Amino acid sequence: MSTLGIIPARYASSRFPGKPLAIIQGKSMIQRVYEQAMQATLLDAVVVATDDERIFEHVATFRGNVIMTDAGHLSGTDRCAEVTRQMPDYHRIVNIQGDEPFIAPEQIDRVVRPLLAQAPITTLAKTITTSEALFNTNVVKVVCAANGQALYFSRHPIPFVRAAPVAHWLQQATFYKHIGIYGFQREVLLSISELSPSAYELAEALEQLRWLENGYSIIVECTEHETVGIDTPEDLQKLLETM
């Protein structure tokens, strides 16, 4: 039974068109993500899933594996599901974000390990250490059961600390930031790709809530590695200024 890493990469981002081809110190963003994924020891193969010929041709220039997918997909999960249907020899799938150029290979391996023990869906989280992140609605939070199973994801800080002013919440409770990399058993991925959007998902604009609402378990692994996601040209400029 083999594990496939898929990197969804679309050109037509509303906030950053052409983002996968943005150059970071001589290499494109998608090449950096691909090379990091190739270093993960628990992946048997890595493929870029795109809907754009420019990305397809670029990945081919650095001899990466790449496959064209339907341009109508609404999410990276749907794009991964299409690739999974075309590549039936892989029984575990990891959806690797194409806008995190310095994702650590160890993070990818950490997502794979629970899949080896038959976890249906896996993902990552990291402890939140700043109030800025805690109250930033673009930073998704997660709370888990004692066994690591996700209970809920939210853009709002969770849990609510009733007995303390918000300025002291970080001293009163432990909060976790969700890191958007997912591992799936093959059949689970194909099943969830057929689900309709759910109420909590629509309220929070978080796809993973659809899976929870439909009874799927998501196992959350903790990491100490910080991730650097690039959503806008301004994010890229900030990254370049620190390098």
Backbone hydrogen bonds in HBPLUS format (Angstrom, degrees):
<---DONOR---> <-ACCEPTOR-->    atom                        ^
c    i                          cat <-CA-CA->   ^        H-A-AA   ^      H-
h    n   atom  resd res      DA  || num        DHA   H-A  angle D-A-AA Bond
n    s   type  num  typ     dist DA aas  dist angle  dist       angle   num
A0091-HIS N   A0002-SER O   3.00 MM  89  5.69 139.1  2.17 139.6 149.0     1
A0092-ARG N   A0002-SER O   3.16 MM  90  6.39 142.7  2.30 156.4 158.2     2
A0044-ASP N   A0003-THR O   2.83 MM  41  5.37 159.8  1.87 145.6 152.6     3
A0004-LEU N   A0092-ARG O   2.86 MM  88  6.25 163.0  1.88 160.5 160.5     4
A0094-VAL N   A0004-LEU O   2.86 MM  90  6.21 152.9  1.93 158.2 160.3     5
A0005-GLY N   A0045-ALA O   2.86 MM  40  6.17 172.5  1.87 154.7 157.1     6
A0047-VAL N   A0005-GLY O   2.89 MM  42  6.36 149.7  1.98 159.2 169.1     7
A0006-ILE N   A0094-VAL O   2.79 MM  88  6.02 171.7  1.80 167.6 168.9     8
A0096-ILE N   A0006-ILE O   2.87 MM  90  5.95 170.9  1.88 160.0 163.0     9
A0007-ILE N   A0047-VAL O   2.90 MM  40  6.27 158.9  1.95 153.6 158.8    10
A0049-ALA N   A0007-ILE O   2.95 MM  42  5.87 162.7  1.98 127.7 132.5    11
A0009-ALA N   A0049-ALA O   2.81 MM  40  5.93 155.5  1.87 155.7 152.4    12
A0013-SER N   A0011-TYR O   2.95 MM   2  5.87 140.3  2.11 100.7  91.9    13
A0018-GLY N   A0011-TYR O   2.75 MM   7  4.62 173.7  1.76 146.1 148.4    14
A0019-LYS N   A0016-PHE O   3.15 MM   3  5.48 135.1  2.36 144.7 139.3    15
A0021-LEU N   A0018-GLY O   2.95 MM   3  5.66 149.3  2.05 124.4 132.9    16
A0022-ALA N   A0019-LYS O   3.01 MM   3  5.23 167.7  2.03 115.5 119.4    17
A0030-ILE N   A0020-PRO O   2.97 MM  10  4.93 160.8  2.01 148.5 142.3    18
A0029-MET N   A0022-ALA O   2.80 MM   7  5.65 130.2  2.04 152.6 168.4    19
A0024-ILE N   A0027-LYS O   2.68 MM   3  5.35 173.8  1.68 155.7 156.2    20
A0027-LYS N   A0024-ILE O   3.28 MM   3  5.35 165.9  2.30 108.6 112.9    21
A0032-ARG N   A0028-SER O   3.09 MM   4  6.39 156.4  2.14 149.1 155.3    22
A0033-VAL N   A0029-MET O   3.01 MM   4  6.34 162.3  2.04 155.4 159.8    23
A0034-TYR N   A0030-ILE O   2.95 MM   4  6.07 164.7  1.98 146.3 151.1    24
A0035-GLU N   A0031-GLN O   2.90 MM   4  6.07 163.8  1.92 151.4 155.3    25
A0036-GLN N   A0032-ARG O   3.03 MM   4  6.21 156.2  2.09 147.7 153.9    26
A0037-ALA N   A0033-VAL O   2.93 MM   4  6.18 162.5  1.96 154.3 159.3    27
A0038-MET N   A0034-TYR O   2.94 MM   4  6.18 150.0  2.03 149.0 157.4    28
A0039-GLN N   A0036-GLN O   3.09 MM   3  5.40 148.5  2.19 104.9 114.4    29
A0040-ALA N   A0037-ALA O   3.05 MM   3  5.45 161.3  2.09 112.5 118.4    30
A0048-VAL N   A0065-ASN O   2.92 MM  17  6.24 163.7  1.94 139.6 142.9    31
A0067-ILE N   A0048-VAL O   2.88 MM  19  6.29 151.7  1.97 166.4 175.9    32
A0050-THR N   A0067-ILE O   3.11 MM  17  6.44 161.8  2.15 163.0 168.3    33
A0069-THR N   A0050-THR O   2.67 MM  19  5.69 144.4  1.80 159.3 166.3    34
A0056-PHE N   A0052-ASP O   2.99 MM   4  6.27 166.0  2.01 152.8 157.5    35
A0057-GLU N   A0053-GLU O   2.84 MM   4  5.96 170.5  1.85 153.1 154.9    36
A0058-HIS N   A0054-ARG O   3.05 MM   4  6.13 150.6  2.14 137.2 145.7    37
A0059-VAL N   A0055-ILE O   2.92 MM   4  6.14 168.3  1.93 160.7 162.2    38
A0060-ALA N   A0056-PHE O   3.16 MM   4  6.40 153.6  2.23 145.6 152.9    39
A0061-THR N   A0057-GLU O   3.22 MM   4  6.52 133.0  2.45 136.3 147.6    40
A0061-THR N   A0058-HIS O   2.93 MM   3  5.16 132.3  2.16 101.3 114.7    41
A0062-PHE N   A0059-VAL O   3.20 MM   3  5.62 140.4  2.36 105.9 115.5    42
A0064-GLY N   A0059-VAL O   2.99 MM   5  5.26 166.0  2.01 150.6 146.2    43
A0063-ARG N   A0060-ALA O   3.05 MM   3  4.74 159.8  2.09 102.9 105.7    44
A0079-ARG N   A0075-SER O   3.22 MM   4  6.57 153.8  2.29 142.0 149.3    45
A0080-CYS N   A0076-GLY O   2.87 MM   4  6.11 153.1  1.94 147.1 154.5    46
A0081-ALA N   A0077-THR O   2.90 MM   4  6.19 151.0  1.99 147.0 155.4    47
A0082-GLU N   A0078-ASP O   3.10 MM   4  6.42 152.1  2.18 145.4 151.6    48
A0083-VAL N   A0079-ARG O   3.22 MM   4  6.55 161.6  2.25 147.8 151.8    49
A0084-THR N   A0080-CYS O   2.85 MM   4  6.09 157.3  1.90 150.5 157.6    50
A0085-ARG N   A0081-ALA O   3.01 MM   4  6.28 151.1  2.09 148.6 154.8    51
A0086-GLN N   A0082-GLU O   3.25 MM   4  6.55 141.9  2.40 139.6 149.7    52
A0086-GLN N   A0083-VAL O   2.98 MM   3  5.07 124.2  2.30  96.8 112.0    53
A0087-MET N   A0083-VAL O   2.97 MM   4  6.20 121.8  2.32 143.3 159.5    54
A0087-MET N   A0084-THR O   3.22 MM   3  5.08 143.3  2.36  94.3 104.8    55
A0090-TYR N   A0087-MET O   3.43 MM   3  6.42 171.5  2.44 128.2 128.8    56
A0186-ARG N   A0091-HIS O   2.90 MM  95  4.94 158.0  1.95 141.3 135.3    57
A0093-ILE N   A0184-PHE O   2.87 MM  91  5.16 166.6  1.89 153.1 157.7    58
A0184-PHE N   A0093-ILE O   2.72 MM  91  5.16 153.8  1.78 156.1 163.8    59
A0095-ASN N   A0182-TYR O   2.71 MM  87  5.17 153.5  1.78 156.3 164.2    60
A0182-TYR N   A0095-ASN O   3.24 MM  87  5.17 159.6  2.28 138.9 143.4    61
A0230-ILE N   A0099-ASP O   2.90 MM 131  5.33 150.9  1.98 149.0 158.6    62
A0103-ILE N   A0100-GLU O   3.23 MM   3  5.65 150.3  2.32 127.9 122.8    63
A0107-GLN N   A0104-ALA O   2.88 MM   3  5.31 137.3  2.06 111.2 122.9    64
A0109-ASP N   A0105-PRO O   3.05 MM   4  6.42 161.1  2.09 152.1 157.1    65
A0110-ARG N   A0106-GLU O   2.93 MM   4  6.09 148.2  2.04 139.9 148.6    66
A0111-VAL N   A0107-GLN O   3.17 MM   4  6.46 143.4  2.31 141.5 149.9    67
A0111-VAL N   A0108-ILE O   3.15 MM   3  5.25 126.3  2.45  97.7 111.0    68
A0112-VAL N   A0108-ILE O   3.15 MM   4  6.47 144.9  2.28 144.1 154.0    69
A0112-VAL N   A0109-ASP O   3.11 MM   3  5.02 120.3  2.48  91.8 106.9    70
A0113-ARG N   A0109-ASP O   3.08 MM   4  6.29 155.5  2.14 156.0 160.2    71
A0115-LEU N   A0112-VAL O   2.82 MM   3  5.21 126.4  2.11 112.0 127.7    72
A0116-LEU N   A0112-VAL O   3.21 MM   4  6.63 140.5  2.37 150.4 161.8    73
A0116-LEU N   A0113-ARG O   3.05 MM   3  5.25 129.9  2.31 102.3 115.1    74
A0117-ALA N   A0114-PRO O   3.04 MM   3  5.07 137.8  2.23  95.9 108.1    75
A0119-ALA N   A0114-PRO O   2.94 MM   5  5.39 164.2  1.97 144.0 141.2    76
A0118-GLN N   A0115-LEU O   2.89 MM   3  4.82 153.7  1.96 109.4 110.4    77
A0185-GLN N   A0120-PRO O   3.06 MM  65  5.43 147.7  2.17 151.1 148.2    78
A0219-ILE N   A0121-ILE O   2.86 MM  98  6.21 167.2  1.87 152.7 149.2    79
A0122-THR N   A0183-GLY O   2.84 MM  61  4.80 150.7  1.93 134.5 138.7    80
A0183-GLY N   A0122-THR O   2.86 MM  61  4.80 155.1  1.92 129.6 134.4    81
A0123-THR N   A0219-ILE O   2.95 MM  96  6.37 140.5  2.11 160.5 162.6    82
A0221-GLU N   A0123-THR O   2.95 MM  98  6.22 173.3  1.95 150.2 150.4    83
A0179-ILE N   A0124-LEU O   2.98 MM  55  5.19 176.3  1.98 132.2 131.2    84
A0125-ALA N   A0221-GLU O   2.92 MM  96  6.24 133.4  2.14 154.6 159.8    85
A0223-THR N   A0125-ALA O   2.93 MM  98  6.20 149.2  2.03 163.6 171.4    86
A0126-LYS N   A0177-LYS O   2.86 MM  51  5.19 149.4  1.95 141.7 152.0    87
A0177-LYS N   A0126-LYS O   2.67 MM  51  5.19 168.5  1.69 164.3 160.2    88
A0128-ILE N   A0175-PHE O   2.85 MM  47  5.47 168.1  1.86 141.1 141.8    89
A0134-LEU N   A0130-THR O   3.09 MM   4  6.34 158.9  2.13 144.8 151.4    90
A0135-PHE N   A0131-SER O   3.04 MM   4  6.14 157.1  2.09 154.0 156.0    91
A0136-ASN N   A0133-ALA O   3.30 MM   3  5.07 162.0  2.33  99.7 105.0    92
A0139-VAL N   A0136-ASN O   3.00 MM   3  5.45 159.0  2.04 113.0 119.9    93
A0178-HIS N   A0140-VAL O   2.69 MM  38  5.41 172.6  1.70 149.1 151.8    94
A0141-LYS N   A0154-SER O   2.70 MM  13  5.25 178.1  1.71 162.7 162.1    95
A0154-SER N   A0141-LYS O   2.89 MM  13  5.25 154.6  1.96 139.3 145.9    96
A0142-VAL N   A0176-TYR O   3.12 MM  34  5.70 146.2  2.23 142.1 148.0    97
A0143-VAL N   A0152-TYR O   3.05 MM   9  5.69 156.2  2.11 159.9 166.3    98
A0151-LEU N   A0143-VAL O   2.76 MM   8  5.64 174.6  1.76 151.4 151.3    99
A0145-ALA N   A0149-GLN O   2.78 MM   4  5.24 160.8  1.81 150.3 154.9   100
A0148-GLY N   A0145-ALA O   2.97 MM   3  5.37 161.7  2.01 119.1 121.1   101
A0220-VAL N   A0148-GLY O   2.79 MM  72  5.37 174.9  1.80 155.5 157.1   102
A0150-ALA N   A0218-ILE O   2.77 MM  68  5.49 171.2  1.78 169.4 171.9   103
A0168-HIS N   A0165-PRO O   2.87 MM   3  5.65 161.0  1.90 125.6 131.7   104
A0169-TRP N   A0166-VAL O   3.19 MM   3  5.14 170.3  2.20 108.1 110.9   105
A0171-GLN N   A0168-HIS O   3.04 MM   3  5.47 138.8  2.22 110.2 121.6   106
A0172-GLN N   A0169-TRP O   2.92 MM   3  5.04 145.1  2.04 104.2 115.3   107
A0173-ALA N   A0169-TRP O   3.08 MM   4  6.18 135.4  2.29 161.9 170.2   108
A0181-ILE N   A0179-ILE O   2.84 MM   2  5.97 139.9  2.01 109.1  97.3   109
A0188-VAL N   A0185-GLN O   3.03 MM   3  5.29 122.0  2.38 105.1 120.4   110
A0189-LEU N   A0185-GLN O   3.03 MM   4  6.33 163.5  2.06 165.3 169.9   111
A0190-LEU N   A0186-ARG O   3.09 MM   4  6.43 163.3  2.12 154.0 158.5   112
A0191-SER N   A0187-GLU O   2.98 MM   4  6.08 145.6  2.10 136.7 146.1   113
A0192-ILE N   A0188-VAL O   2.89 MM   4  6.15 168.0  1.91 162.2 163.8   114
A0193-SER N   A0189-LEU O   3.12 MM   4  6.19 143.4  2.26 144.3 153.3   115
A0194-GLU N   A0191-SER O   3.06 MM   3  5.56 159.6  2.11 112.0 118.5   116
A0195-LEU N   A0192-ILE O   3.13 MM   3  5.24 163.2  2.16 106.5 111.8   117
A0202-LEU N   A0198-SER O   2.97 MM   4  6.17 159.9  2.02 151.4 156.4   118
A0203-ALA N   A0199-ALA O   3.02 MM   4  6.26 150.1  2.11 146.1 154.8   119
A0204-GLU N   A0200-TYR O   2.96 MM   4  6.13 162.0  1.99 155.6 158.8   120
A0205-ALA N   A0201-GLU O   2.61 MM   4  5.19 131.3  1.84 144.3 156.8   121
A0206-LEU N   A0201-GLU O   3.29 MM   5  4.95 140.5  2.46 121.2 130.9   122
A0209-LEU N   A0206-LEU O   3.20 MM   3  5.89 154.8  2.27 116.6 123.1   123
A0210-ARG N   A0207-GLU O   2.95 MM   3  5.60 145.3  2.07 116.7 125.7   124
A0211-TRP N   A0208-GLN O   3.13 MM   3  5.28 125.1  2.45  96.7 109.6   125
A0212-LEU N   A0208-GLN O   3.22 MM   4  6.64 158.8  2.27 147.7 152.7   126
A0213-GLU N   A0209-LEU O   2.87 MM   4  6.00 165.7  1.89 150.9 155.1   127
A0214-ASN N   A0210-ARG O   3.17 MM   4  6.29 132.4  2.41 134.1 145.2   128
A0214-ASN N   A0211-TRP O   3.20 MM   3  5.19 133.2  2.43  94.1 106.6   129
A0216-TYR N   A0211-TRP O   3.00 MM   5  5.40 160.6  2.04 155.2 148.9   130
A0215-GLY N   A0212-LEU O   2.95 MM   3  5.17 161.4  1.99 114.6 115.7   131
A0235-ASP N   A0232-THR O   3.05 MM   3  5.16 122.5  2.39  99.3 113.3   132
A0236-LEU N   A0232-THR O   3.21 MM   4  6.64 155.7  2.27 149.6 155.7   133
A0237-GLN N   A0233-PRO O   2.96 MM   4  6.26 157.2  2.02 148.3 154.3   134
A0238-LYS N   A0234-GLU O   2.97 MM   4  6.22 158.1  2.02 149.1 154.4   135
A0239-LEU N   A0235-ASP O   3.02 MM   4  6.29 156.8  2.07 147.7 153.9   136
A0240-LEU N   A0236-LEU O   2.92 MM   4  6.21 164.6  1.95 156.2 159.7   137
A0241-GLU N   A0237-GLN O   3.02 MM   4  6.21 147.1  2.13 145.2 153.8   138
A0242-THR N   A0239-LEU O   3.01 MM   3  5.35 146.6  2.13 107.1 117.0   139
A0243-MET N   A0240-LEU O   3.28 MM   3  5.28 156.0  2.34 100.3 107.4   140
